[in-house]
Every structure is written in structure tokens, then in C-alpha cells.
Amino acid sequence: MANAAKILQRMRANPRDWRIEDLRVVADRFSIDYRQHGTSHVVFRHPAAGLLTVPSARPVKSVYVRRFLALIGLVEGKQ
């Protein structure tokens, strides 16, 4: 859990050059479901916040990290 908190803190400070695995660690911490069934995209889903589709290219572009952080913000507000 502490690892996810550190990643989230660093992600908020600098949304550039993140891997999809880092987003998955944070998603697990906030009970956000994700799936990637043989595609080049990962879909993050939470009942209170909706869907977010992120390309799984390395590194994840900062625009998608910012959208992911907005999704986390919605989930934090609902908890």
C-alpha cells in the first residue's frame, strides 16, 4: 500500500514517463478494475467514476496520466 501511495504522489508531481504497470499498482490501491484482453489498450473502470481507456505504449503519455489522476480524484471523493 505504501508503494502505491508513493507512486501516486510522484505521479501527481510529474505526470510524464510512467509505465502501465505503475498505473495498475495505483488502480489496485483504489479498487479500480482494469482489463487488457490481447489489445493494445487497458481499460480502467470504477462504478463511481466511469471508464478510462489508456494505450499501453511505453511510456504512457502525460495526457493519459492526467486523466488517470482525475479518475483517482473522483474515486477519492466518493470514498
PyMOL Python script that loads the backbone (N, CA, C, O; Angstrom):
from pymol import cmd

cmd.read_pdbstr("""\
ATOM      1  N   MET A   1       0.812  -1.199   0.000  1.00  0.00           N
ATOM      2  CA  MET A   1       0.000   0.000   0.000  1.00  0.00           C
ATOM      3  C   MET A   1       0.858   1.267   0.000  1.00  0.00           C
ATOM      4  O   MET A   1       0.533   2.240  -0.680  1.00  0.00           O
ATOM      5  N   ALA A   2       1.953   1.251   0.763  1.00  0.00           N
ATOM      6  CA  ALA A   2       2.816   2.422   0.813  1.00  0.00           C
ATOM      7  C   ALA A   2       3.437   2.685  -0.553  1.00  0.00           C
ATOM      8  O   ALA A   2       3.641   3.836  -0.937  1.00  0.00           O
ATOM      9  N   ASN A   3       3.738   1.615  -1.285  1.00  0.00           N
ATOM     10  CA  ASN A   3       4.305   1.769  -2.616  1.00  0.00           C
ATOM     11  C   ASN A   3       3.336   2.507  -3.533  1.00  0.00           C
ATOM     12  O   ASN A   3       3.748   3.394  -4.281  1.00  0.00           O
ATOM     13  N   ALA A   4       2.069   2.156  -3.484  1.00  0.00           N
ATOM     14  CA  ALA A   4       1.062   2.819  -4.312  1.00  0.00           C
ATOM     15  C   ALA A   4       0.932   4.293  -3.931  1.00  0.00           C
ATOM     16  O   ALA A   4       0.763   5.146  -4.802  1.00  0.00           O
ATOM     17  N   ALA A   5       1.010   4.589  -2.660  1.00  0.00           N
ATOM     18  CA  ALA A   5       0.918   5.980  -2.211  1.00  0.00           C
ATOM     19  C   ALA A   5       2.107   6.796  -2.719  1.00  0.00           C
ATOM     20  O   ALA A   5       1.947   7.943  -3.135  1.00  0.00           O
ATOM     21  N   LYS A   6       3.293   6.200  -2.682  1.00  0.00           N
ATOM     22  CA  LYS A   6       4.483   6.892  -3.187  1.00  0.00           C
ATOM     23  C   LYS A   6       4.391   7.115  -4.690  1.00  0.00           C
ATOM     24  O   LYS A   6       4.721   8.192  -5.187  1.00  0.00           O
ATOM     25  N   ILE A   7       3.942   6.095  -5.407  1.00  0.00           N
ATOM     26  CA  ILE A   7       3.795   6.228  -6.858  1.00  0.00           C
ATOM     27  C   ILE A   7       2.796   7.331  -7.178  1.00  0.00           C
ATOM     28  O   ILE A   7       3.048   8.163  -8.049  1.00  0.00           O
ATOM     29  N   LEU A   8       1.670   7.343  -6.485  1.00  0.00           N
ATOM     30  CA  LEU A   8       0.640   8.354  -6.732  1.00  0.00           C
ATOM     31  C   LEU A   8       1.169   9.757  -6.443  1.00  0.00           C
ATOM     32  O   LEU A   8       0.901  10.689  -7.202  1.00  0.00           O
ATOM     33  N   GLN A   9       1.904   9.910  -5.370  1.00  0.00           N
ATOM     34  CA  GLN A   9       2.474  11.210  -5.021  1.00  0.00           C
ATOM     35  C   GLN A   9       3.446  11.677  -6.107  1.00  0.00           C
ATOM     36  O   GLN A   9       3.403  12.835  -6.522  1.00  0.00           O
ATOM     37  N   ARG A  10       4.319  10.782  -6.564  1.00  0.00           N
ATOM     38  CA  ARG A  10       5.277  11.128  -7.614  1.00  0.00           C
ATOM     39  C   ARG A  10       4.572  11.376  -8.945  1.00  0.00           C
ATOM     40  O   ARG A  10       4.991  12.230  -9.725  1.00  0.00           O
ATOM     41  N   MET A  11       3.504  10.627  -9.200  1.00  0.00           N
ATOM     42  CA  MET A  11       2.742  10.782 -10.437  1.00  0.00           C
ATOM     43  C   MET A  11       2.068  12.151 -10.476  1.00  0.00           C
ATOM     44  O   MET A  11       2.017  12.787 -11.529  1.00  0.00           O
ATOM     45  N   ARG A  12       1.556  12.601  -9.349  1.00  0.00           N
ATOM     46  CA  ARG A  12       0.920  13.922  -9.285  1.00  0.00           C
ATOM     47  C   ARG A  12       1.946  15.037  -9.471  1.00  0.00           C
ATOM     48  O   ARG A  12       1.642  16.075 -10.058  1.00  0.00           O
ATOM     49  N   ALA A  13       3.150  14.821  -8.973  1.00  0.00           N
ATOM     50  CA  ALA A  13       4.201  15.827  -9.108  1.00  0.00           C
ATOM     51  C   ALA A  13       4.741  15.895 -10.534  1.00  0.00           C
ATOM     52  O   ALA A  13       5.094  16.972 -11.013  1.00  0.00           O
ATOM     53  N   ASN A  14       4.809  14.743 -11.217  1.00  0.00           N
ATOM     54  CA  ASN A  14       5.354  14.693 -12.568  1.00  0.00           C
ATOM     55  C   ASN A  14       4.607  13.630 -13.371  1.00  0.00           C
ATOM     56  O   ASN A  14       4.913  12.445 -13.237  1.00  0.00           O
ATOM     57  N   PRO A  15       3.646  14.014 -14.192  1.00  0.00           N
ATOM     58  CA  PRO A  15       2.838  13.028 -14.922  1.00  0.00           C
ATOM     59  C   PRO A  15       3.496  12.484 -16.189  1.00  0.00           C
ATOM     60  O   PRO A  15       2.800  11.947 -17.051  1.00  0.00           O
ATOM     61  N   ARG A  16       4.801  12.607 -16.323  1.00  0.00           N
ATOM     62  CA  ARG A  16       5.482  12.138 -17.527  1.00  0.00           C
ATOM     63  C   ARG A  16       6.278  10.865 -17.256  1.00  0.00           C
ATOM     64  O   ARG A  16       6.756  10.632 -16.146  1.00  0.00           O
ATOM     65  N   ASP A  17       6.406  10.044 -18.307  1.00  0.00           N
ATOM     66  CA  ASP A  17       7.277   8.863 -18.302  1.00  0.00           C
ATOM     67  C   ASP A  17       6.865   7.794 -17.292  1.00  0.00           C
ATOM     68  O   ASP A  17       7.694   7.325 -16.512  1.00  0.00           O
ATOM     69  N   TRP A  18       5.600   7.412 -17.305  1.00  0.00           N
ATOM     70  CA  TRP A  18       5.116   6.340 -16.439  1.00  0.00           C
ATOM     71  C   TRP A  18       4.805   5.106 -17.264  1.00  0.00           C
ATOM     72  O   TRP A  18       4.500   5.200 -18.453  1.00  0.00           O
ATOM     73  N   ARG A  19       4.883   3.958 -16.630  1.00  0.00           N
ATOM     74  CA  ARG A  19       4.551   2.691 -17.277  1.00  0.00           C
ATOM     75  C   ARG A  19       3.132   2.289 -16.897  1.00  0.00           C
ATOM     76  O   ARG A  19       2.602   2.720 -15.873  1.00  0.00           O
ATOM     77  N   ILE A  20       2.537   1.468 -17.725  1.00  0.00           N
ATOM     78  CA  ILE A  20       1.178   0.998 -17.462  1.00  0.00           C
ATOM     79  C   ILE A  20       1.140   0.179 -16.170  1.00  0.00           C
ATOM     80  O   ILE A  20       0.115   0.146 -15.489  1.00  0.00           O
ATOM     81  N   GLU A  21       2.244  -0.476 -15.832  1.00  0.00           N
ATOM     82  CA  GLU A  21       2.310  -1.260 -14.595  1.00  0.00           C
ATOM     83  C   GLU A  21       2.164  -0.367 -13.371  1.00  0.00           C
ATOM     84  O   GLU A  21       1.567  -0.773 -12.374  1.00  0.00           O
ATOM     85  N   ASP A  22       2.706   0.848 -13.439  1.00  0.00           N
ATOM     86  CA  ASP A  22       2.569   1.795 -12.323  1.00  0.00           C
ATOM     87  C   ASP A  22       1.106   2.212 -12.138  1.00  0.00           C
ATOM     88  O   ASP A  22       0.622   2.329 -11.013  1.00  0.00           O
ATOM     89  N   LEU A  23       0.419   2.431 -13.248  1.00  0.00           N
ATOM     90  CA  LEU A  23      -1.000   2.776 -13.172  1.00  0.00           C
ATOM     91  C   LEU A  23      -1.801   1.625 -12.577  1.00  0.00           C
ATOM     92  O   LEU A  23      -2.754   1.849 -11.830  1.00  0.00           O
ATOM     93  N   ARG A  24      -1.422   0.406 -12.902  1.00  0.00           N
ATOM     94  CA  ARG A  24      -2.125  -0.761 -12.356  1.00  0.00           C
ATOM     95  C   ARG A  24      -1.939  -0.876 -10.848  1.00  0.00           C
ATOM     96  O   ARG A  24      -2.875  -1.244 -10.137  1.00  0.00           O
ATOM     97  N   VAL A  25      -0.735  -0.565 -10.349  1.00  0.00           N
ATOM     98  CA  VAL A  25      -0.485  -0.617  -8.902  1.00  0.00           C
ATOM     99  C   VAL A  25      -1.394   0.373  -8.181  1.00  0.00           C
ATOM    100  O   VAL A  25      -1.998   0.039  -7.162  1.00  0.00           O
ATOM    101  N   VAL A  26      -1.490   1.580  -8.707  1.00  0.00           N
ATOM    102  CA  VAL A  26      -2.342   2.602  -8.094  1.00  0.00           C
ATOM    103  C   VAL A  26      -3.817   2.211  -8.221  1.00  0.00           C
ATOM    104  O   VAL A  26      -4.596   2.417  -7.290  1.00  0.00           O
ATOM    105  N   ALA A  27      -4.195   1.651  -9.362  1.00  0.00           N
ATOM    106  CA  ALA A  27      -5.585   1.220  -9.562  1.00  0.00           C
ATOM    107  C   ALA A  27      -5.972   0.152  -8.548  1.00  0.00           C
ATOM    108  O   ALA A  27      -7.083   0.177  -8.016  1.00  0.00           O
ATOM    109  N   ASP A  28      -5.071  -0.783  -8.275  1.00  0.00           N
ATOM    110  CA  ASP A  28      -5.352  -1.811  -7.269  1.00  0.00           C
ATOM    111  C   ASP A  28      -5.595  -1.190  -5.904  1.00  0.00           C
ATOM    112  O   ASP A  28      -6.463  -1.644  -5.158  1.00  0.00           O
ATOM    113  N   ARG A  29      -4.841  -0.163  -5.574  1.00  0.00           N
ATOM    114  CA  ARG A  29      -4.965   0.503  -4.275  1.00  0.00           C
ATOM    115  C   ARG A  29      -6.347   1.135  -4.089  1.00  0.00           C
ATOM    116  O   ARG A  29      -6.874   1.174  -2.977  1.00  0.00           O
ATOM    117  N   PHE A  30      -6.929   1.630  -5.192  1.00  0.00           N
ATOM    118  CA  PHE A  30      -8.221   2.309  -5.123  1.00  0.00           C
ATOM    119  C   PHE A  30      -9.373   1.442  -5.608  1.00  0.00           C
ATOM    120  O   PHE A  30     -10.458   1.952  -5.889  1.00  0.00           O
ATOM    121  N   SER A  31      -9.151   0.154  -5.706  1.00  0.00           N
ATOM    122  CA  SER A  31     -10.181  -0.814  -6.131  1.00  0.00           C
ATOM    123  C   SER A  31     -10.769  -0.475  -7.497  1.00  0.00           C
ATOM    124  O   SER A  31     -11.970  -0.619  -7.727  1.00  0.00           O
ATOM    125  N   ILE A  32      -9.905  -0.025  -8.391  1.00  0.00           N
ATOM    126  CA  ILE A  32     -10.311   0.255  -9.762  1.00  0.00           C
ATOM    127  C   ILE A  32     -10.014  -0.990 -10.588  1.00  0.00           C
ATOM    128  O   ILE A  32      -8.880  -1.470 -10.613  1.00  0.00           O
ATOM    129  N   ASP A  33     -11.028  -1.507 -11.259  1.00  0.00           N
ATOM    130  CA  ASP A  33     -10.848  -2.678 -12.111  1.00  0.00           C
ATOM    131  C   ASP A  33     -10.151  -2.263 -13.397  1.00  0.00           C
ATOM    132  O   ASP A  33     -10.322  -1.141 -13.873  1.00  0.00           O
ATOM    133  N   TYR A  34      -9.371  -3.172 -13.950  1.00  0.00           N
ATOM    134  CA  TYR A  34      -8.763  -2.921 -15.256  1.00  0.00           C
ATOM    135  C   TYR A  34      -8.734  -4.218 -16.034  1.00  0.00           C
ATOM    136  O   TYR A  34      -8.715  -5.309 -15.466  1.00  0.00           O
ATOM    137  N   ARG A  35      -8.731  -4.072 -17.357  1.00  0.00           N
ATOM    138  CA  ARG A  35      -8.673  -5.255 -18.213  1.00  0.00           C
ATOM    139  C   ARG A  35      -7.890  -4.921 -19.473  1.00  0.00           C
ATOM    140  O   ARG A  35      -7.883  -3.790 -19.959  1.00  0.00           O
ATOM    141  N   GLN A  36      -7.235  -5.952 -19.975  1.00  0.00           N
ATOM    142  CA  GLN A  36      -6.486  -5.848 -21.225  1.00  0.00           C
ATOM    143  C   GLN A  36      -6.467  -7.241 -21.837  1.00  0.00           C
ATOM    144  O   GLN A  36      -5.575  -8.039 -21.551  1.00  0.00           O
ATOM    145  N   HIS A  37      -7.431  -7.524 -22.659  1.00  0.00           N
ATOM    146  CA  HIS A  37      -7.559  -8.848 -23.251  1.00  0.00           C
ATOM    147  C   HIS A  37      -6.958  -8.855 -24.647  1.00  0.00           C
ATOM    148  O   HIS A  37      -7.682  -8.752 -25.637  1.00  0.00           O
ATOM    149  N   GLY A  38      -5.644  -8.976 -24.733  1.00  0.00           N
ATOM    150  CA  GLY A  38      -4.984  -9.093 -26.019  1.00  0.00           C
ATOM    151  C   GLY A  38      -5.058  -7.859 -26.892  1.00  0.00           C
ATOM    152  O   GLY A  38      -4.911  -7.956 -28.110  1.00  0.00           O
ATOM    153  N   THR A  39      -5.281  -6.716 -26.304  1.00  0.00           N
ATOM    154  CA  THR A  39      -5.353  -5.477 -27.074  1.00  0.00           C
ATOM    155  C   THR A  39      -4.208  -4.560 -26.687  1.00  0.00           C
ATOM    156  O   THR A  39      -3.450  -4.846 -25.760  1.00  0.00           O
ATOM    157  N   SER A  40      -4.094  -3.473 -27.396  1.00  0.00           N
ATOM    158  CA  SER A  40      -3.027  -2.519 -27.112  1.00  0.00           C
ATOM    159  C   SER A  40      -3.477  -1.427 -26.149  1.00  0.00           C
ATOM    160  O   SER A  40      -2.768  -0.438 -25.960  1.00  0.00           O
ATOM    161  N   HIS A  41      -4.642  -1.595 -25.542  1.00  0.00           N
ATOM    162  CA  HIS A  41      -5.177  -0.616 -24.599  1.00  0.00           C
ATOM    163  C   HIS A  41      -5.588  -1.301 -23.301  1.00  0.00           C
ATOM    164  O   HIS A  41      -5.953  -2.477 -23.285  1.00  0.00           O
ATOM    165  N   VAL A  42      -5.521  -0.545 -22.225  1.00  0.00           N
ATOM    166  CA  VAL A  42      -6.001  -1.008 -20.923  1.00  0.00           C
ATOM    167  C   VAL A  42      -7.202  -0.147 -20.559  1.00  0.00           C
ATOM    168  O   VAL A  42      -7.161   1.077 -20.687  1.00  0.00           O
ATOM    169  N   VAL A  43      -8.267  -0.789 -20.106  1.00  0.00           N
ATOM    170  CA  VAL A  43      -9.478  -0.069 -19.709  1.00  0.00           C
ATOM    171  C   VAL A  43      -9.572  -0.107 -18.186  1.00  0.00           C
ATOM    172  O   VAL A  43      -9.667  -1.178 -17.588  1.00  0.00           O
ATOM    173  N   PHE A  44      -9.546   1.068 -17.568  1.00  0.00           N
ATOM    174  CA  PHE A  44      -9.718   1.195 -16.126  1.00  0.00           C
ATOM    175  C   PHE A  44     -11.177   1.546 -15.883  1.00  0.00           C
ATOM    176  O   PHE A  44     -11.748   2.391 -16.573  1.00  0.00           O
ATOM    177  N   ARG A  45     -11.782   0.880 -14.880  1.00  0.00           N
ATOM    178  CA  ARG A  45     -13.214   1.077 -14.638  1.00  0.00           C
ATOM    179  C   ARG A  45     -13.497   1.092 -13.140  1.00  0.00           C
ATOM    180  O   ARG A  45     -12.981   0.272 -12.381  1.00  0.00           O
ATOM    181  N   HIS A  46     -14.330   2.046 -12.740  1.00  0.00           N
ATOM    182  CA  HIS A  46     -14.807   2.123 -11.359  1.00  0.00           C
ATOM    183  C   HIS A  46     -16.271   2.549 -11.412  1.00  0.00           C
ATOM    184  O   HIS A  46     -16.617   3.460 -12.164  1.00  0.00           O
ATOM    185  N   PRO A  47     -17.143   1.902 -10.622  1.00  0.00           N
ATOM    186  CA  PRO A  47     -18.576   2.224 -10.689  1.00  0.00           C
ATOM    187  C   PRO A  47     -18.893   3.692 -10.398  1.00  0.00           C
ATOM    188  O   PRO A  47     -19.830   4.247 -10.972  1.00  0.00           O
ATOM    189  N   ALA A  48     -18.129   4.316  -9.525  1.00  0.00           N
ATOM    190  CA  ALA A  48     -18.420   5.702  -9.152  1.00  0.00           C
ATOM    191  C   ALA A  48     -17.779   6.719 -10.090  1.00  0.00           C
ATOM    192  O   ALA A  48     -18.147   7.894 -10.072  1.00  0.00           O
ATOM    193  N   ALA A  49     -16.818   6.278 -10.913  1.00  0.00           N
ATOM    194  CA  ALA A  49     -16.072   7.243 -11.716  1.00  0.00           C
ATOM    195  C   ALA A  49     -16.122   6.985 -13.215  1.00  0.00           C
ATOM    196  O   ALA A  49     -15.723   7.854 -13.990  1.00  0.00           O
ATOM    197  N   GLY A  50     -16.588   5.843 -13.643  1.00  0.00           N
ATOM    198  CA  GLY A  50     -16.698   5.574 -15.072  1.00  0.00           C
ATOM    199  C   GLY A  50     -15.495   4.847 -15.644  1.00  0.00           C
ATOM    200  O   GLY A  50     -14.778   4.143 -14.933  1.00  0.00           O
ATOM    201  N   LEU A  51     -15.284   5.030 -16.957  1.00  0.00           N
ATOM    202  CA  LEU A  51     -14.248   4.324 -17.705  1.00  0.00           C
ATOM    203  C   LEU A  51     -13.137   5.261 -18.144  1.00  0.00           C
ATOM    204  O   LEU A  51     -13.350   6.456 -18.350  1.00  0.00           O
ATOM    205  N   LEU A  52     -11.947   4.691 -18.283  1.00  0.00           N
ATOM    206  CA  LEU A  52     -10.820   5.397 -18.877  1.00  0.00           C
ATOM    207  C   LEU A  52     -10.029   4.389 -19.686  1.00  0.00           C
ATOM    208  O   LEU A  52      -9.593   3.370 -19.149  1.00  0.00           O
ATOM    209  N   THR A  53      -9.837   4.658 -20.970  1.00  0.00           N
ATOM    210  CA  THR A  53      -9.055   3.792 -21.837  1.00  0.00           C
ATOM    211  C   THR A  53      -7.685   4.422 -22.035  1.00  0.00           C
ATOM    212  O   THR A  53      -7.574   5.588 -22.413  1.00  0.00           O
ATOM    213  N   VAL A  54      -6.629   3.626 -21.773  1.00  0.00           N
ATOM    214  CA  VAL A  54      -5.259   4.115 -21.861  1.00  0.00           C
ATOM    215  C   VAL A  54      -4.468   3.204 -22.792  1.00  0.00           C
ATOM    216  O   VAL A  54      -4.458   1.990 -22.593  1.00  0.00           O
ATOM    217  N   PRO A  55      -3.799   3.764 -23.810  1.00  0.00           N
ATOM    218  CA  PRO A  55      -2.929   2.933 -24.643  1.00  0.00           C
ATOM    219  C   PRO A  55      -1.773   2.398 -23.803  1.00  0.00           C
ATOM    220  O   PRO A  55      -1.246   3.106 -22.945  1.00  0.00           O
ATOM    221  N   SER A  56      -1.384   1.163 -24.046  1.00  0.00           N
ATOM    222  CA  SER A  56      -0.341   0.559 -23.215  1.00  0.00           C
ATOM    223  C   SER A  56       1.054   0.761 -23.784  1.00  0.00           C
ATOM    224  O   SER A  56       1.942  -0.055 -23.539  1.00  0.00           O
ATOM    225  N   ALA A  57       1.261   1.827 -24.536  1.00  0.00           N
ATOM    226  CA  ALA A  57       2.584   2.145 -25.073  1.00  0.00           C
ATOM    227  C   ALA A  57       3.495   2.600 -23.944  1.00  0.00           C
ATOM    228  O   ALA A  57       3.034   3.086 -22.912  1.00  0.00           O
ATOM    229  N   ARG A  58       4.797   2.435 -24.159  1.00  0.00           N
ATOM    230  CA  ARG A  58       5.759   2.895 -23.160  1.00  0.00           C
ATOM    231  C   ARG A  58       6.462   4.121 -23.676  1.00  0.00           C
ATOM    232  O   ARG A  58       6.882   4.121 -24.833  1.00  0.00           O
ATOM    233  N   PRO A  59       6.613   5.139 -22.914  1.00  0.00           N
ATOM    234  CA  PRO A  59       5.897   5.416 -21.675  1.00  0.00           C
ATOM    235  C   PRO A  59       4.475   5.891 -21.976  1.00  0.00           C
ATOM    236  O   PRO A  59       4.161   6.283 -23.101  1.00  0.00           O
ATOM    237  N   VAL A  60       3.631   5.850 -20.958  1.00  0.00           N
ATOM    238  CA  VAL A  60       2.261   6.347 -21.096  1.00  0.00           C
ATOM    239  C   VAL A  60       2.341   7.868 -21.215  1.00  0.00           C
ATOM    240  O   VAL A  60       3.012   8.521 -20.416  1.00  0.00           O
ATOM    241  N   LYS A  61       1.671   8.420 -22.192  1.00  0.00           N
ATOM    242  CA  LYS A  61       1.717   9.867 -22.399  1.00  0.00           C
ATOM    243  C   LYS A  61       1.087  10.594 -21.216  1.00  0.00           C
ATOM    244  O   LYS A  61       0.173  10.091 -20.562  1.00  0.00           O
ATOM    245  N   SER A  62       1.608  11.793 -20.964  1.00  0.00           N
ATOM    246  CA  SER A  62       1.182  12.546 -19.784  1.00  0.00           C
ATOM    247  C   SER A  62      -0.309  12.888 -19.815  1.00  0.00           C
ATOM    248  O   SER A  62      -0.925  13.007 -18.755  1.00  0.00           O
ATOM    249  N   VAL A  63      -0.900  13.049 -20.989  1.00  0.00           N
ATOM    250  CA  VAL A  63      -2.329  13.359 -21.055  1.00  0.00           C
ATOM    251  C   VAL A  63      -3.152  12.220 -20.452  1.00  0.00           C
ATOM    252  O   VAL A  63      -4.155  12.470 -19.784  1.00  0.00           O
ATOM    253  N   TYR A  64      -2.736  10.975 -20.682  1.00  0.00           N
ATOM    254  CA  TYR A  64      -3.458   9.835 -20.120  1.00  0.00           C
ATOM    255  C   TYR A  64      -3.196   9.700 -18.621  1.00  0.00           C
ATOM    256  O   TYR A  64      -4.075   9.269 -17.875  1.00  0.00           O
ATOM    257  N   VAL A  65      -2.001  10.064 -18.181  1.00  0.00           N
ATOM    258  CA  VAL A  65      -1.707  10.031 -16.743  1.00  0.00           C
ATOM    259  C   VAL A  65      -2.559  11.074 -16.031  1.00  0.00           C
ATOM    260  O   VAL A  65      -3.077  10.811 -14.945  1.00  0.00           O
ATOM    261  N   ARG A  66      -2.709  12.251 -16.627  1.00  0.00           N
ATOM    262  CA  ARG A  66      -3.561  13.286 -16.018  1.00  0.00           C
ATOM    263  C   ARG A  66      -5.018  12.834 -15.944  1.00  0.00           C
ATOM    264  O   ARG A  66      -5.702  13.082 -14.951  1.00  0.00           O
ATOM    265  N   ARG A  67      -5.481  12.177 -16.992  1.00  0.00           N
ATOM    266  CA  ARG A  67      -6.853  11.652 -16.969  1.00  0.00           C
ATOM    267  C   ARG A  67      -7.000  10.567 -15.914  1.00  0.00           C
ATOM    268  O   ARG A  67      -8.032  10.477 -15.250  1.00  0.00           O
ATOM    269  N   PHE A  68      -5.970   9.744 -15.759  1.00  0.00           N
ATOM    270  CA  PHE A  68      -5.983   8.710 -14.726  1.00  0.00           C
ATOM    271  C   PHE A  68      -6.019   9.353 -13.343  1.00  0.00           C
ATOM    272  O   PHE A  68      -6.740   8.885 -12.461  1.00  0.00           O
ATOM    273  N   LEU A  69      -5.249  10.418 -13.149  1.00  0.00           N
ATOM    274  CA  LEU A  69      -5.259  11.127 -11.868  1.00  0.00           C
ATOM    275  C   LEU A  69      -6.626  11.754 -11.596  1.00  0.00           C
ATOM    276  O   LEU A  69      -7.066  11.802 -10.448  1.00  0.00           O
ATOM    277  N   ALA A  70      -7.295  12.228 -12.633  1.00  0.00           N
ATOM    278  CA  ALA A  70      -8.657  12.760 -12.461  1.00  0.00           C
ATOM    279  C   ALA A  70      -9.610  11.643 -12.047  1.00  0.00           C
ATOM    280  O   ALA A  70     -10.490  11.854 -11.212  1.00  0.00           O
ATOM    281  N   LEU A  71      -9.438  10.462 -12.625  1.00  0.00           N
ATOM    282  CA  LEU A  71     -10.251   9.301 -12.242  1.00  0.00           C
ATOM    283  C   LEU A  71     -10.011   8.952 -10.775  1.00  0.00           C
ATOM    284  O   LEU A  71     -10.956   8.667 -10.038  1.00  0.00           O
ATOM    285  N   ILE A  72      -8.755   8.974 -10.355  1.00  0.00           N
ATOM    286  CA  ILE A  72      -8.410   8.714  -8.951  1.00  0.00           C
ATOM    287  C   ILE A  72      -9.071   9.767  -8.061  1.00  0.00           C
ATOM    288  O   ILE A  72      -9.597   9.440  -6.998  1.00  0.00           O
ATOM    289  N   GLY A  73      -9.045  11.021  -8.489  1.00  0.00           N
ATOM    290  CA  GLY A  73      -9.688  12.090  -7.720  1.00  0.00           C
ATOM    291  C   GLY A  73     -11.176  11.859  -7.540  1.00  0.00           C
ATOM    292  O   GLY A  73     -11.718  12.104  -6.462  1.00  0.00           O
ATOM    293  N   LEU A  74     -11.841  11.388  -8.588  1.00  0.00           N
ATOM    294  CA  LEU A  74     -13.267  11.075  -8.471  1.00  0.00           C
ATOM    295  C   LEU A  74     -13.506   9.937  -7.489  1.00  0.00           C
ATOM    296  O   LEU A  74     -14.446   9.977  -6.695  1.00  0.00           O
ATOM    297  N   VAL A  75     -12.652   8.930  -7.548  1.00  0.00           N
ATOM    298  CA  VAL A  75     -12.800   7.787  -6.638  1.00  0.00           C
ATOM    299  C   VAL A  75     -12.527   8.220  -5.203  1.00  0.00           C
ATOM    300  O   VAL A  75     -13.234   7.802  -4.286  1.00  0.00           O
ATOM    301  N   GLU A  76     -11.510   9.054  -4.999  1.00  0.00           N
ATOM    302  CA  GLU A  76     -11.201   9.540  -3.646  1.00  0.00           C
ATOM    303  C   GLU A  76     -12.365  10.352  -3.083  1.00  0.00           C
ATOM    304  O   GLU A  76     -12.663  10.265  -1.892  1.00  0.00           O
ATOM    305  N   GLY A  77     -13.012  11.125  -3.919  1.00  0.00           N
ATOM    306  CA  GLY A  77     -14.148  11.931  -3.480  1.00  0.00           C
ATOM    307  C   GLY A  77     -15.350  11.091  -3.094  1.00  0.00           C
ATOM    308  O   GLY A  77     -16.159  11.515  -2.269  1.00  0.00           O
ATOM    309  N   LYS A  78     -15.482   9.907  -3.675  1.00  0.00           N
ATOM    310  CA  LYS A  78     -16.625   9.028  -3.404  1.00  0.00           C
ATOM    311  C   LYS A  78     -16.392   8.136  -2.195  1.00  0.00           C
ATOM    312  O   LYS A  78     -17.341   7.587  -1.637  1.00  0.00           O
ATOM    313  N   GLN A  79     -15.127   7.987  -1.783  1.00  0.00           N
ATOM    314  CA  GLN A  79     -14.842   7.083  -0.658  1.00  0.00           C
ATOM    315  C   GLN A  79     -15.015   7.771   0.668  1.00  0.00           C
ATOM    316  O   GLN A  79     -14.815   7.154   1.714  1.00  0.00           O
TER     317      GLN A  79
END
""", "prot")
cmd.dss("prot")
cmd.show_as("cartoon", "prot")
cmd.util.cbc("prot")
cmd.orient("prot")
